[in-house]
Amino acid sequence: MTLTCVVSANPSATSVTWYRVTNSGLEPIVVGSSSKYSGGSVATPSLTLSSAVDSDQGTYRCTATNAAGTGSSANVVLNVEGSE
């Protein structure tokens, strides 16, 4: 499953971060902490989830930062159906 994030920034983005939106706020997704997530970088801003399961359902958001500040995407809702 890939959540698409397209970054268009001037000056160029220096970082891209994905968050899971929870009742208590934004929870950062740490790419590289496991083989579950890949992407989520300036070179590859979209986030790929390997083997999505029910617990991955939820709302996600992408942000990009450059020298001028940080911009945020609209929320993306991920629904997982048919996982075991």
trRosetta pair geometry for C-beta under 8 A, 3 or more apart (Angstrom, degrees):
i j d omega theta_ij theta_ji phi_ij phi_ji
1 48 7.1 151 83 -156 46 57
1 49 4.7 -13 66 58 100 100
1 52 4.4 17 4 -30 138 138
1 56 7.7 139 57 127 149 147
1 78 7.0 87 158 -147 144 123
1 80 7.9 -77 -57 -98 160 93
2 39 7.5 77 -138 -5 96 161
2 46 5.4 30 179 155 105 125
2 47 7.0 160 -155 84 58 43
2 48 4.7 -23 -100 -99 82 78
2 49 7.7 -173 -81 19 34 67
3 18 7.4 108 81 -133 133 135
3 46 6.3 177 86 -165 49 78
3 47 4.6 -3 55 59 103 96
3 48 7.8 -165 21 -76 66 32
3 49 7.5 49 -11 -11 99 102
3 60 5.6 -26 -153 89 167 149
3 62 7.4 177 127 -49 111 114
3 76 5.5 137 -153 104 115 155
3 78 6.7 -68 -79 -72 118 119
4 46 4.8 -30 -121 -112 45 116
5 16 6.7 139 112 -166 144 129
5 18 7.4 -138 -36 -87 149 96
5 40 7.9 64 30 -108 142 55
5 45 4.2 -109 92 138 105 105
5 46 5.2 174 28 -88 74 50
5 47 6.8 54 -6 -10 117 84
5 62 3.6 175 -112 -141 136 174
5 64 7.7 158 161 -49 121 106
5 73 6.0 -111 -126 -47 92 149
6 45 6.9 143 -99 76 17 138
7 13 5.0 -31 165 -18 142 151
7 16 6.3 -106 -55 -93 147 120
7 42 7.4 -84 66 -141 159 60
7 45 4.9 155 -13 -68 113 162
7 64 4.5 128 -126 -88 121 158
9 12 5.9 100 88 -145 100 25
9 13 4.5 105 36 -50 148 80
9 64 5.9 -145 -45 129 139 132
9 66 4.8 165 160 -29 138 144
9 68 7.9 -168 -169 39 104 116
9 71 7.2 -169 -94 18 110 131
10 66 7.9 131 87 128 8 170
11 66 5.1 177 80 174 79 129
11 67 5.2 26 49 25 130 113
11 68 6.9 148 28 -16 84 100
12 42 7.6 65 159 -164 103 127
12 66 6.3 169 98 -118 30 124
13 16 6.2 47 149 -59 142 85
13 42 5.3 -176 98 -124 102 99
13 45 7.8 45 80 -86 161 125
13 64 4.3 -58 -122 -177 136 112
13 65 6.5 96 -155 64 82 38
13 66 5.0 -93 -106 -64 40 97
14 42 6.9 -55 -173 -81 14 139
14 65 5.8 -55 57 99 88 85
14 66 5.5 129 -4 -114 87 50
14 67 7.2 89 -22 -44 128 65
15 42 6.5 -75 -106 -55 22 101
15 64 7.2 170 89 -151 49 51
15 65 4.8 3 56 48 94 107
16 40 5.9 -162 109 180 104 51
16 41 5.8 130 49 -170 113 11
16 42 5.5 164 -9 -71 104 48
16 45 4.6 -139 -140 -123 165 86
16 62 6.6 -11 -172 -171 98 99
16 63 7.1 165 -154 86 51 49
16 64 5.1 -17 -102 -101 76 77
16 65 7.8 -164 -75 17 33 73
17 28 6.0 -47 -177 -135 116 105
17 29 7.7 154 -180 46 68 78
17 40 7.0 40 -133 -179 26 104
17 62 7.5 155 83 -157 43 53
17 63 5.1 -11 61 59 90 98
17 65 7.6 29 2 -11 105 108
18 28 7.4 108 82 -159 52 60
18 29 4.2 -23 91 39 102 126
18 31 7.3 83 29 -45 115 109
18 37 7.9 -155 59 -160 142 137
18 40 4.7 -80 -8 -121 114 120
18 47 4.7 46 -76 -67 161 145
18 60 6.2 -8 -174 -173 102 110
18 61 7.3 155 -157 81 57 43
18 62 5.5 -27 -101 -100 72 69
18 63 7.9 177 -85 19 26 70
19 26 4.0 -13 -174 -170 145 104
19 27 6.2 133 -165 63 79 41
19 28 5.6 -49 -102 -97 77 45
19 29 6.5 -158 -95 -8 21 85
19 60 6.8 156 83 -157 49 60
19 61 4.9 -15 60 61 100 91
19 62 7.8 -176 20 -80 74 23
19 63 7.0 35 -8 -6 111 107
20 26 7.4 142 68 -160 41 56
20 27 4.6 -24 61 64 93 102
20 29 6.2 100 -26 -61 90 95
20 58 5.6 35 -162 110 105 140
20 59 7.1 114 -167 79 60 55
20 60 5.7 -37 -104 -100 56 72
21 25 8.0 -99 -148 151 57 26
21 26 6.1 -30 -103 -103 58 68
21 27 7.8 -167 -77 20 11 80
21 58 7.0 -177 57 158 70 101
21 59 4.0 -40 52 96 116 109
21 60 6.8 -155 0 -84 87 17
21 61 5.8 73 -49 -12 107 111
21 75 6.0 -28 -8 -125 154 119
22 25 6.4 1 64 56 86 39
22 26 7.5 155 23 -102 79 17
22 27 5.3 44 -6 -16 123 115
22 58 7.6 -14 -84 -165 69 138
24 27 7.9 62 73 -55 95 99
26 61 6.9 -68 -124 52 116 125
29 37 5.9 168 165 -121 114 164
29 40 6.5 -128 93 -113 115 160
29 47 6.7 46 95 -138 157 146
29 60 7.6 10 -34 -137 137 109
30 33 4.1 48 110 -21 113 131
30 37 7.6 137 88 55 43 145
31 37 4.7 -113 -115 120 69 117
31 38 6.5 102 -159 -124 109 21
31 39 6.7 -120 -132 71 147 43
31 40 4.2 179 -45 60 147 131
31 41 7.1 -124 84 -48 155 86
31 47 7.3 -131 -84 -127 121 93
32 37 7.4 -63 -14 85 38 96
33 37 7.5 30 40 43 81 114
34 37 6.8 76 66 19 81 81
35 38 7.9 -4 -166 -51 51 101
35 50 6.3 -31 134 38 82 151
36 49 6.3 -8 166 -150 81 71
36 50 5.6 -137 -142 46 39 92
36 51 7.5 -86 -127 55 76 89
37 40 6.6 5 163 -2 115 136
37 47 6.3 -29 -155 -166 101 96
37 48 7.0 139 -156 76 49 57
37 49 6.2 -21 -97 -100 67 61
37 50 7.7 -130 -59 7 24 85
38 44 7.7 -15 144 111 82 142
38 47 7.8 146 76 -158 40 51
38 48 4.8 -18 62 60 88 108
38 50 7.4 59 -2 -34 104 103
39 44 4.3 -106 -132 127 78 109
39 45 6.9 13 171 107 102 13
39 46 5.1 -50 178 88 153 59
39 47 5.0 -166 84 -106 117 32
39 48 5.0 105 -2 3 123 87
40 44 7.4 0 19 99 29 83
40 45 6.9 34 -124 -160 25 37
40 46 7.7 -73 -58 102 50 23
40 47 4.7 41 -63 -94 97 89
40 62 7.9 -147 -125 -123 77 97
41 44 5.3 42 52 50 92 73
41 45 6.9 -113 69 -81 35 43
42 45 6.9 11 -133 -70 20 86
42 64 7.9 102 -108 -139 73 100
45 62 6.6 77 168 -168 103 140
45 64 7.0 -22 -127 -83 134 114
47 60 7.2 -124 56 172 147 149
47 62 7.2 -163 -16 -88 113 107
49 52 4.8 68 113 -78 125 93
49 56 5.8 115 -178 -157 156 150
49 78 7.9 65 13 -156 151 159
52 56 4.6 -110 -154 65 83 152
52 78 7.3 -121 -153 168 143 128
52 80 5.0 -151 137 -109 109 122
52 83 6.7 -112 109 -79 67 138
53 56 5.6 109 55 -2 55 102
53 80 6.3 86 147 157 15 162
53 83 4.5 163 -134 166 56 152
53 84 7.7 -64 -127 60 100 49
54 57 5.9 -28 -173 -7 48 114
54 80 5.5 -151 -95 82 37 126
54 83 5.3 -155 -36 68 73 126
56 78 6.3 -58 134 116 89 137
56 80 5.7 87 67 -43 96 142
57 78 5.9 -153 -132 101 44 82
57 79 5.9 31 -130 -125 105 38
57 80 4.9 -117 -64 14 91 96
58 77 7.5 -120 135 -144 24 62
58 78 6.2 4 53 52 49 96
59 75 4.9 -6 -173 -173 112 119
59 76 7.0 146 -158 73 60 41
59 77 5.3 -30 -98 -97 75 68
59 78 7.6 178 -88 15 24 75
60 75 7.1 136 67 -160 36 67
60 76 4.9 -30 66 65 89 96
60 77 7.9 166 19 -89 73 21
60 78 6.2 38 -5 -15 116 114
61 72 6.0 5 171 -171 119 103
61 73 5.7 -179 -161 65 68 88
61 74 7.7 -126 -121 119 89 20
61 75 5.4 -47 -77 -102 96 62
61 76 7.0 161 -81 15 43 80
62 72 7.3 154 87 -156 47 55
62 73 4.3 40 54 4 88 131
62 76 7.8 31 -11 0 93 124
63 70 5.5 13 178 -179 117 108
63 71 6.7 167 -154 85 68 42
63 72 4.8 -26 -100 -100 88 72
63 73 7.2 -129 -72 4 42 77
64 70 7.0 168 85 -150 38 63
64 71 5.5 -9 58 57 87 91
65 69 7.2 -100 -141 140 71 29
65 70 4.5 -25 -97 -97 83 85
65 71 7.9 178 -82 19 39 62
66 69 7.2 4 60 47 69 38
73 76 7.1 -2 121 -27 128 102
80 83 5.2 -2 154 -13 117 128
